[in-house]
Amino acid sequence: MDLSFLAGPPSYAVAAAARSILACPATAVLEVDRAPLPLDDAVIGDRDGRPTLTCEATSPLARAATSRSVARLRLTSGVSGGAGDVLVLSGRLVRIDTATCGSCAEEHLVVALDPAAALVTLAGQRHPLPLADFLSPAHRLNRGYLQRSLEHVETHHHDDLRRSVAHSTGTPPDDVIAVSLRDLDARGVTLRWVDPGGAHQVRLRFPRRATSTADLGRLLREGIGAPLG
């Protein structure tokens, strides 16, 4: 992975790349007390560098968290350009919250792994990570999180995006043939669309730099809904 786009010392770039893997993993393998523990339908999340796993309250994972078992989580990267990169986090499992399921009546548990050690492999090079660097709030808007945010918008809000383009450009909705977002960062996002007049592209610049994940979501929604031009 090319880390030259990141400002700051090398340790900052490595920690940012590691947090990107956590935010956007392709695969995950969990070991508890040195034995594999299937994740089944557990949903992986990220709370400021702490991996979270949402699972059924009666699952083996929930029981392991109740007993504060020692665990090792191995994540492979799903970040574009990061094929082969791997993040390994070790620590204890803890229960941190409960969650409701939108499709069933069962209670779910949110389990976190409190990292005691972090090791990332980037482009074949292994890098032990100081936990202070890995857990830094400076990495909240990492590349993995930004990629997942775009994937979420295009998967779950594509029709909203299409209607917004139609409204902003005065184009009949049926004439908006395709629409997509690219190059999301803390300062803006690129909007692309195709209509009978051809392909178009505009950079939507936020009025200020996003400072958190919630702030980014708010600015992104406002930017998409604003008139184009």
Buried (B, 14 or more C-beta within 10 A) or exposed (E): BEEEEBEEEEBBBBBBBBBBBBBBBEEBBBBBEEEEBEBEEBEBBBEEBBBBBBBBBEBBBBBBBBEEBBBBBBBBBBBEEBEEBBBBBBBBBBBBEEBEEEEEEEEBBBBBBBBEEBBBBBEEEEBEBEBEBBBBEEBBBBBBBBBBBBEEBEEEBBEEBBBBBBBBBEBEEEEBEEBBBEEBBBBBBBBBBBBEEEEBEBEBEBEEEBEEBEBBBEBBBEBBEEEBE
